Amino acid sequence: MLVKSLNLTPINKSYEVVPVELESYHYMVRYILVFLLGAFCGSGIACIVCLHERVGILNGSDTVTVATKGDDVYQGIDVSNHQGKISWSEVAKDKNILFVYVKATEGVTYQDKRYDENVKGAKANCILVGSYHFLRNTSSIRAQFINFTNTAKRKNQDLIPMVDVEENVNKDSILLFCNMLKDLYGRRPIIYGTNRSYNSYCAPDFNDYYLMIGRYGDKPPVIRGKGHYNIWQFSEKGRVNGIPKLVDLDRFHPDFDISKLKLR
């Protein structure tokens, strides 16, 4: 499905009745505050203010309702070097995007060449960052864990890590990898799979984990056994300003929100 070039406003956003001059003054003050915090207290403090703006917390009248249909409804993206060189300042103008999962590693020896660049760029523009590992069935689980954790440093993560299971990996091996991640990062990872791969290789044993499931089109994912997806990767053909190639678009389940992904 082809998604329109995006410059979209948050869904169902309500505003205070404020004179135009006063509203403009409020926004001017906010951005001056962000600038000063960045200059004198470090970019991390400024990003906290910026993140509050993105999710509508600073303005008490702003509300964001997660809808479940429509190509313009999404809260995140996932990227790798396949998307090319990303202009994260342009991506950040799309206020729908609260988070990004960035590919870090695959197997034992592969590290994504744009990983550090993507993480730094997203964080500098106040987009919450998580990292993922593509789990291979031909490599040592412990060696894959070392590859991932040497690349995706805990101090650089905003979100829980994600394990990409698209190959027929033994369930005991998946569990071992997840348990080692929990021990290091402090929380269980989210598991990614396509609708087919998750149901074939993971369900129902991992249904109590947070799940990102890829199923492109209008029909949401259905998992085998009890439970449901938490994030639906509903398109691999998203168009987002600042990303030169098509990108995956991710949408929350109606009972899920960004706070449940936060690592700390």
C-alpha positions, 0 to 999 in steps of 0.5 A, spaced: 500 500 500 502 506 498 502 511 503 502 519 501 507 524 502 506 526 509 506 532 513 500 530 518 497 533 524 496 528 530 489 525 530 483 528 534 487 533 536 483 539 540 486 546 542 484 551 547 480 557 545 486 562 545 487 569 541 492 568 535 497 573 538 497 569 545 498 562 542 504 564 538 507 567 544 506 561 547 509 557 542 515 562 541 516 561 549 517 554 548 522 554 543 526 559 546 526 554 552 528 548 548 534 552 545 536 555 552 536 548 555 540 545 550 545 550 550 546 551 558 543 544 560 545 539 555 541 536 549 538 531 553 534 536 557 532 540 551 529 533 548 525 532 554 521 538 553 521 536 546 518 529 547 513 532 551 511 537 546 511 531 541 506 527 545 502 533 547 503 533 555 505 540 555 499 543 553 494 540 558 488 541 552 492 537 547 489 530 546 491 524 542 487 518 540 489 512 537 485 510 531 485 503 528 484 504 520 487 509 515 494 509 512 495 516 515 494 513 522 501 510 525 506 512 531 512 509 529 517 507 524 523 502 523 529 503 519 536 500 517 541 502 512 536 500 506 533 506 507 539 510 505 541 516 509 536 519 513 535 526 514 532 526 522 530 533 522 525 532 516 523 526 519 521 529 526 517 534 523 512 529 522 508 529 529 505 522 528 512 519 529 513 518 536 518 512 536 523 508 531 526 502 532 533 501 528 536 495 526 543 494 530 545 487 528 544 480 525 547 474 527 554 473 530 558 478 525 553 483 522 552 490 524 548 495 520 553 500 517 548 506 519 546 504 526 550 509 530 548 515 525 541 513 525 540 512 533 544 519 534 540 523 529 533 520 531 535 522 539 538 529 537 531 530 534 527 528 540 524 521 537 524 515 542 529 510 539 529 502 540 534 497 537 533 490 534 537 484 532 535 479 527 535 472 530 539 467 525 538 460 526 545 458 524 549 462 529 550 461 537 545 465 541 550 467 546 555 470 540 549 473 537 547 476 544 554 479 545 554 482 538 547 485 539 549 488 546 556 490 544 552 495 538 546 497 542 549 500 548 544 500 554 545 507 555 543 509 548 536 506 548 530 509 550 525 503 548 526 496 550 530 492 545 526 488 539 528 481 537 526 480 530 524 472 529 523 471 521 527 464 521 525 457 524 529 458 531 528 453 536 523 456 542 528 455 547 534 459 543 529 465 543 527 464 550 535 464 552 536 470 548 530 474 551 532 472 558 539 475 557 536 481 554 532 482 560 538 481 565 542 486 561 536 491 559 532 490 565 525 489 561 523 483 557 524 485 549 518 486 544 518 480 539 517 482 532 515 477 526 511 477 520 504 474 521 506 467 518 513 467 522 510 469 529 505 464 528 509 458 525 515 459 530 513 463 536 506 462 538 503 461 543 509 460 547 511 468 547 504 471 546 505 474 553 510 478 551 509 485 547 509 483 540 510 487 533 507 483 528 508 485 520 501 484 516 501 489 510 494 491 508 487 492 511 487 486 515 490 486 522 494 481 525 491 475 528 496 470 533 495 463 534 492 462 541 490 467 546 492 475 546 493 480 540 499 484 537 501 490 541 504 494 534 502 492 527 507 494 522 501 495 517 505 497 511 512 497 508 511 502 503 510 508 507 513 515 505 516 520 510 519 526 508 527 525 510 527 518 508 529 517 501 526 510 500 520 507 502 519 505 510 515 500 514 510 504 518 507 502 525 501 502 529 499 501 536 493 497 538 488 501 541 490 498 548 497 500 547 501 506 548 508 509 548 509 509 555 509 501 555 515 501 551 520 505 555 526 502 558 527 507 563 
